[in-house]
Amino acid sequence: CRTGLAYLSMGHYPKADKTFRDVVSEWPDHPVASRCWIGIGEIHNKKQAFLEAMEAFRTSLRYATDKDDKAAASFELGKVFLRLGASREALELLNNCLGLDQDFYKKKPEIFRLVGEAEFDLGIHDKAKEHLFRFINYQQSAPDQDMVLAKLAEIFHTQGDQALANKLYGFIQK
């Protein structure tokens, strides 16, 4: 599995996929197989083959014995659900991830953005605001920071704080 992870990090997706699949076919019940299924799902995500990615992450969840693997699979599956517009399911999976590993944000700070976006989509604005601010605090130079700030501005606008919304919109324009 480590070889597959190395190939994945270098962008050699066909080699990574073959390595992961060799491991899961040879040792399907071994705890490392769950991590390989996560790798297979990540490859499908990069290809935008979301249904295949979902199936790989679900398989990982089924076979995961370690809470870190369960948290990682929940995170990745939640990310796919959010990308596909299934915000309620995404939020459940992302919260499950945080329930399994309260410090998961240290590995993947984007979890706060994803949770905030799912809550935003579901109209849970106070919680969305909290999570989106946490993301901004942890990722001050994130490439998608303007989108997060725009969502925050929209929340402030919706909640009647037009002055703060305008300040955020002004900051984004600069």
C-alpha positions in Angstrom: 0.0 0.0 0.0 2.9 2.4 0.7 4.1 2.0 -2.8 0.7 2.9 -4.1 0.6 5.9 -1.8 3.9 7.0 -3.2 2.7 6.6 -6.8 -0.4 8.5 -5.9 1.5 11.4 -4.3 3.7 11.6 -7.4 0.7 11.7 -9.8 1.4 8.2 -11.3 -2.3 7.2 -11.1 -2.3 4.1 -13.2 0.6 2.6 -11.2 -1.0 3.6 -7.9 -4.3 2.1 -9.0 -2.7 -1.2 -10.0 -0.7 -1.4 -6.8 -3.8 -0.7 -4.6 -5.8 -3.2 -6.5 -3.1 -5.9 -6.2 -3.1 -5.4 -2.5 -6.9 -5.6 -2.1 -7.1 -8.6 -4.3 -4.3 -10.4 -2.5 -5.3 -9.4 1.1 -8.9 -8.2 1.1 -9.4 -8.7 4.8 -6.1 -7.1 5.9 -6.5 -3.7 7.7 -4.3 -2.1 5.0 -6.9 -2.9 2.4 -9.1 -0.2 3.7 -6.4 2.4 3.1 -5.9 1.1 -0.4 -9.6 1.5 -1.1 -9.3 5.1 0.0 -6.4 5.5 -2.5 -8.5 4.0 -5.3 -11.3 6.4 -4.4 -8.9 9.4 -4.5 -7.8 8.3 -8.0 -11.4 8.1 -9.2 -12.0 11.6 -7.7 -9.1 13.0 -9.7 -10.7 11.5 -12.8 -14.1 12.9 -11.8 -15.5 9.4 -11.8 -17.6 10.2 -8.7 -19.7 7.0 -8.6 -16.6 4.8 -8.7 -15.0 7.0 -6.0 -18.1 6.7 -3.8 -18.1 2.9 -4.2 -14.4 2.8 -3.2 -14.9 4.9 -0.2 -17.9 2.9 0.9 -15.9 -0.3 0.5 -13.2 1.3 2.7 -15.7 2.2 5.3 -17.1 -1.4 5.3 -13.6 -2.9 5.9 -12.0 -0.3 8.0 -11.0 -1.5 11.4 -9.0 1.5 12.5 -10.7 4.8 13.5 -8.2 6.8 11.4 -9.2 4.9 8.2 -12.9 5.2 9.1 -12.5 9.0 9.6 -10.5 9.3 6.3 -13.1 7.3 4.4 -16.0 9.3 5.9 -14.2 12.5 5.0 -13.6 11.5 1.4 -17.1 10.1 0.9 -18.6 13.3 2.4 -16.5 15.4 0.0 -17.9 13.4 -2.9 -21.5 13.8 -1.7 -21.1 17.5 -1.3 -19.6 17.8 -4.7 -22.7 16.0 -6.1 -25.1 18.3 -4.2 -26.1 15.8 -1.5 -25.5 18.2 1.4 -27.4 16.4 4.1 -25.5 13.1 3.5 -22.3 15.0 3.2 -22.8 16.7 6.5 -23.6 13.4 8.2 -20.4 11.8 6.9 -18.2 14.8 7.7 -19.6 15.0 11.2 -19.0 11.3 11.5 -15.4 11.9 10.6 -15.0 14.6 13.3 -16.7 12.3 15.8 -14.2 9.6 15.0 -11.2 12.0 15.2 -11.8 15.4 16.8 -8.4 16.5 15.6 -8.9 15.5 12.0 -8.8 19.2 11.0 -5.1 19.2 11.8 -4.6 16.7 8.9 -7.2 18.2 6.6 -8.3 21.8 7.6 -10.6 21.8 4.6 -13.1 19.7 6.6 -14.2 23.0 8.2 -14.9 24.5 4.8 -16.8 21.4 3.7 -18.9 21.2 6.8 -19.6 24.9 6.5 -20.6 24.6 2.9 -23.0 21.7 3.7 -24.5 23.7 6.5 -24.8 26.7 4.3 -26.6 24.7 1.7 -29.0 23.4 4.3 -29.7 26.9 5.7 -27.9 26.3 9.0 -26.2 29.6 8.8 -25.0 30.2 12.3 -23.1 26.8 12.3 -21.9 27.4 8.7 -20.5 30.8 9.7 -18.6 29.2 12.7 -17.1 26.5 10.5 -16.2 28.8 7.6 -14.5 31.2 10.0 -12.6 28.2 11.5 -11.4 27.3 8.0 -10.3 30.8 7.3 -8.4 30.9 10.6 -6.6 27.6 9.8 -6.0 28.3 6.1 -5.4 32.0 5.8 -3.9 31.7 2.3 -6.2 29.0 0.9 -6.7 29.3 -2.9 -10.5 29.2 -2.4 -10.6 31.8 0.3 -12.5 34.3 -1.7 -15.4 31.8 -2.2 -15.5 31.1 1.5 -15.5 34.8 2.3 -18.3 35.3 -0.3 -20.4 32.6 1.5 -19.7 34.4 4.8 -20.8 37.7 3.3 -24.0 36.1 2.0 -24.7 34.7 5.5 -24.2 38.2 7.0 -26.5 39.6 4.3 -29.1 37.0 5.0 -28.9 37.7 8.7 -29.4 41.4 8.2 -25.8 42.6 8.8 -25.4 44.5 5.6 -22.5 46.6 6.8 -20.4 43.5 7.5 -21.5 41.8 4.3 -20.4 44.9 2.4 -17.0 45.0 4.1 -16.4 41.4 3.2 -17.5 41.9 -0.4 -15.2 45.0 -0.6 -12.3 42.9 0.8 -12.9 40.2 -1.8 -12.9 42.7 -4.6 -9.4 44.0 -3.6 
